Amino acid sequence: MKYEVILFDADDTLFDYALAEAHALKSTFLEHQIELMQPHVELYRSVNQQLWHDYEKGAVTLDFLRHERFRKLFVEIQADLDAIHFSERYVDFLGEGSFLIDGADVLVAELLAKGQRLAIITNGIKKTQHSRIGRSSLANSFEHIIISEDTGYSKPHTGIFDYAFDKLLITDKSKVLIVGDSLTSDIQGGNNYGIDTCWFNPGHKLNSTSANPTYEIAHLSELPALLV
């Protein structure tokens, strides 16, 4: 095999984050007896996306992000709710969302059967990611689940990759491939660290960033052919 270790991003690479998010928002709003309307969802996603970009840049902490996204949402929709309590319940429900991207289970099984070493590297919330991965059919598929919250660094910072390489006892960067959907996080992170990258781009988005993926795929089934 061309690569000894595959580092997979979690959200929107192996796990369907949109479905998990929809489940968590619906469940948390229902628990608080508030009707969830589509404008609420769109506003939340806009605020949340911007805060995650800020987190990638090191401009905000994860704790701040978790609560601030709901504080901003409640200000906009004029809801008198405790953002901290709401956030904690949302994270609980988000952890239930172990929905897989199409083909993820088949891909992981195929790679493991070939003796490929696999790990997760994610900027997600520790509690949520362990719950979602642990509930899924991929639960025992990875040597390590590397989460930014444990490392003190978020992708694309090289610090999270240093942590991953140490955990996985990797010494040769040429034997490692990172696979992810985010150009600014996964691909830029791989570029920064000097490892090959595979951009998972099912929506056929245009790359308007400075990130330079080694490979690009639209379906997970395309990955094995790149590894030979």
Beta strands, then each sheet from edge to edge (+ up, - down):
strand 1: 5-8
strand 2: 117-122
strand 3: 145-147
strand 4: 176-180
strand 5: 196-200
strand 6: 215-217
sheet 1: 3+ 2+ 1+ 4+ 5+ 6+
end
